[in-house]
Every structure is written in C-alpha cells, then in structure tokens.
Amino acid sequence: MPESTQALRHQPRDSLATKIIFFVFFSTFVTALVVSWISVQATHAFLRAHLDAAYPLLLDRATSRVGGALADAEHALELLARDPALQQLDDDLAASTRLRATLEGFLDAEPRFAGVLVQPSGSALPAASGGTVPSRLGRDLETPAATRIQGGAGRVTVSTPIRSAGGAPIGVVHAVLDLSVLRAQLVATRSSDEAQLHLVDGEGAVLASSQPSEIGGFEAFPRELLASTAVRPAREFRSAQGRRGIGVYAPLGATGLGVVVAQPLDVAFAPVFSVVTRVFVIDLAIILAFSFLAYEITAKIVRPLEALSEGARRISQGELEVVVADTGTHDELGLLTRTFNDMTLQLRRNREEIDEHHRELRQRNEELQRANEVLEQLSITDGLTKLHNHRYFQEALAREIKRVARSGEPLSILLADLDDFKALNDRYGHAQGDALLVRIARTLNESVRESDVLARYGGEEFVVLATGTDLEGAIFLAEKVRTAIAESEVTPSDETSALPVTVSIGVAEFAGDRKRFFDAADRALYRAKAAGKNCVMAAMPSDSD
C-alpha cells in the first residue's frame, strides 16, 4: 500500500484530508439529493395532474351508467304500480294469492330486484311480499309522493306510490334492488388500469364496488370526501381502517347515494416509488465514485501536511510548547511552518497575559454582581417593612394579568388599610407608628400564602395579589388576614395594655381590565371604612363600571 495512502488512513477525523473528502462527499450528496427531489416532484406532479384529469372522466361515466340503471329500476317499479292487481288493493285483497302471484311474477321478470313488498296506505306493515325482504322494511322507509330511491343500511330501495284508477293514493310498493346489478355497472365502466369505482350511501359505507374489499378495496369513506362539492382536484383521505387513499366523489341526485372513484395512495403513486428507487441507486453510485476520487487525490498531498496537522492538533488540546520541524524550503509549506512556530511562541506569551487579565476581570465581575444584586433588591423592597414596594407590585400585577389572560385562571386583589392609623401615629409618635407598621407587615406575611404577592402600597395601605383565587377564595383570605391583625397585640412603649388594631379590606376579582380591577378593590375598601371599619367588603358589579 502506498505510504501516502497509509498516512491518509491515520489522519484524525478533523484532518484536512477528512475535510476534503467530506466536502466532495457532501457536495455530491447535496447535488444528487436536489436532482432526486426535482425528479420525484416532477413525477409526482405529473401523476397528480393525470389523476385530476382521469378521475372526473371516469366518475362521469360511472354516474351515467349507475344513474341509468337506477332510472330503469324506477321505470320498472312504476309499471308494477300501475298493475290492476295493485290498483284494486283493499284489505281483502292484501293477503290474496293474486297479489302475491303478481309480485312473484314481477321478480321473475325483473331479476335486478332482490325483493318487493306492498304497503297499504296508513299501514306500518307490508300487506304482501315477494323474495327475501326485511319484515320491517315498510316501517323503515318513508312513504314518498313520487317514485324515490333510498340508499342506506346496506341496501338500495326503490319506492313508488300506488294509486287507484281515479288517482287516489292507496299504498306504496317498495322494491329492494339487487346490488350485483349496480356492481356490474361499475365493473363495466372501468378498464383494468383505472381506479376502482364504489357506490356509497350517505354515510360513506360502500354498497357495491368494482373490486371486493377483501382484495384491497375500501369498506367506507370519510365524510370529508363526501362533503366535497368539486370533483377536481382529487382529494387525499384516510379511511376508518387507517388506510390512506385519493379519490373524487359525485352524488346521484337526491337518492342519498353517490359514486366514488378512489385508489389507495400507495397504488396511485406507485410510479413515484419506482422512480425514487432508480434515482437512489444512481445517486449512490455517483457518490461512491466521487468519494473514491477525492480519497485518491487527497492521499497524494497529505504527507507534507502531516507534521503540521499533528502540531495543530496538539495546540488545539492546549499544548502551546509545540515546535514543528522546519522543512528548510522556501515554498508555501516552509513559510507556513516558520509562521506556525512564531505563532505558538506568541500564543504562549498572550496566554500568560490573558490569564492575568482574566483573574482581575473575574474579581471585578464578582464585586459588581454582588453590588447589582443588593441594588436590585433595594429597588423593589420597602425600607421599613421589608415587604415588596409599590414598584414591585405594579410589575407583578402586569405579569399576572398577562399570565391569566393566557391560562384563564382567576386572579383577585386584597387592598387593606389600617383603621385610625393617623390617630395612633399622632398620639404615640412616628416611631411607634413605624413599629406598628412593621408588626402588621409581619402578621400579613404570616397570613398569606407563599404564592401570593404581598406589598406595601403606600403609607398604611397594604395590597395582596392572590393568584389562582376567585372572589370567594379572596374573601376567605381577607377574613383570615383581618382576624389575624385584630388578634395581634400591639403595646406602645409608654402603655401597659395592648392597643386594639384593626384593618379594613376591599376585595375584587380580575375581570379583564387592569384599572377597573384596582378601582373595584379601592371602592370596596371605601365601603368597608364607611361600614364601621374592621371588616371585609367585596367589589360589586357597579364597582367595575
């Protein structure tokens, strides 16, 4: 094996040789992929255009033939309805041998029907029947004013009224059409290389098909295919059994029946898969050929670069003491070798300087970070009570309103104000007033939940933002807070007994508007003050106006 080839095979994955080979491989692969994609897309578009053109034509032929068969069935049943034996229908004649013989003779002459029965006017049960028909067929079918075809429950039924010689309605004759007659029309319509034809009812169930379901057909079609009002382009669908297909649909008038032209998706686009296979084989051969060519070319130039590559690899691992042997030449490789050694020397010097600067920078950054954390905490904390301040509350309120707008969770607010604080402050002094505020803040902090936002709103006013809490829960929380404050003992320094301290609280639930949210709580607080203080008031609907 040539030495150049051996050197190439010992190159690491990030070597120049590997990069060259990878570049050639990647370029060839991308080019082949683009060509393959264009080929597949062109084939797919051609097939799709062919299906969009062929399916409607086949559908037109099928609906014409099946519609003609249904029209012939209607005509045959109308002739039966005009038979004298049916036009003289009465209670005595309903079960007569003559009527049965007439129906049996009709079935003998019309093999397209699987059964026939007569239903007198006003009767829920048939009077006489021929062939094999369900005993409750007369109850299941509507009584039409004119000849009508009804599809459903796995059968196709033709019904026509029976009138007396004077034109008075005296009953209805129902006939069950043999589905093999309609299937024969579907089979005769299509050629061997065309899509399958299916006669379906209003629910998409297949009544007759040009291909039996047990050899790859569909048993039912989804409503989205039947709901289509246009037969072009063909629509892709997924059946109830999970099989994907493509087809078009057309209704057969007001019969509740329709015709579907459909194929499984893998069958319809089988030529695409064939093209994909051939293109893949060709692309693979091209990629392998170009990769081998790149390998051979790279092997011839890798030996002069081996020492330099090894030195670069060691430097990348942090070994800056590397010295590459000078080639002694004046070409590009010699210049590169000498420049490489100068670079490593300078790198060693720079690393020492950078390490020193990094140590100084880390120390300064740590000091700055600690100062910023202190400043940030001070900017959102009330200096007296150590609770969150007004600024933090406004930011938290904006965040919670955005969150509940997305999640739909409830959000409530409690606005609390100490009762008669000014009088206490004037009597005992500001120092005692500040001590009272600190004590109240501690009581509030112990009473609310960890998930709630508690802040000193200003002066003797405190606010609680109760997340995930509706109005009823907020009232319960407010009563808890009010009781805790009322039961707390506050004794000024020059007094021997504790002073009663109470709080009034207004409660509101967020209803979509930020300003009305806070105003509603404020009005509720005002009513609490007016009601004698030391109480909780909930916002009323008028507070949000």
Secondary structure as UniProt FT lines:
FT   HELIX           3..9
FT   TURN            13..14
FT   HELIX           16..81
FT   HELIX           84..87
FT   HELIX           91..94
FT   HELIX           97..109
FT   TURN            111..112
FT   STRAND          113..120
FT   TURN            121..122
FT   STRAND          128..131
FT   TURN            135..136
FT   HELIX           137..140
FT   STRAND          148..152
FT   TURN            153..154
FT   STRAND          155..163
FT   TURN            165..166
FT   STRAND          169..177
FT   HELIX           179..189
FT   TURN            192..193
FT   STRAND          196..200
FT   TURN            202..203
FT   STRAND          205..209
FT   HELIX           213..215
FT   HELIX           223..226
FT   STRAND          235..238
FT   TURN            240..241
FT   STRAND          244..251
FT   TURN            253..254
FT   STRAND          258..264
FT   HELIX           265..268
FT   HELIX           270..299
FT   TURN            300..301
FT   HELIX           303..316
FT   TURN            317..318
FT   TURN            320..321
FT   HELIX           332..379
FT   TURN            383..385
FT   HELIX           390..407
FT   STRAND          411..418
FT   TURN            419..420
FT   HELIX           421..428
FT   HELIX           430..447
FT   TURN            450..451
FT   STRAND          453..458
FT   TURN            459..460
FT   STRAND          461..467
FT   HELIX           471..487
FT   TURN            493..494
FT   STRAND          503..509
FT   HELIX           514..530
FT   TURN            531..532
FT   STRAND          536..538
FT   HELIX           541..544
//
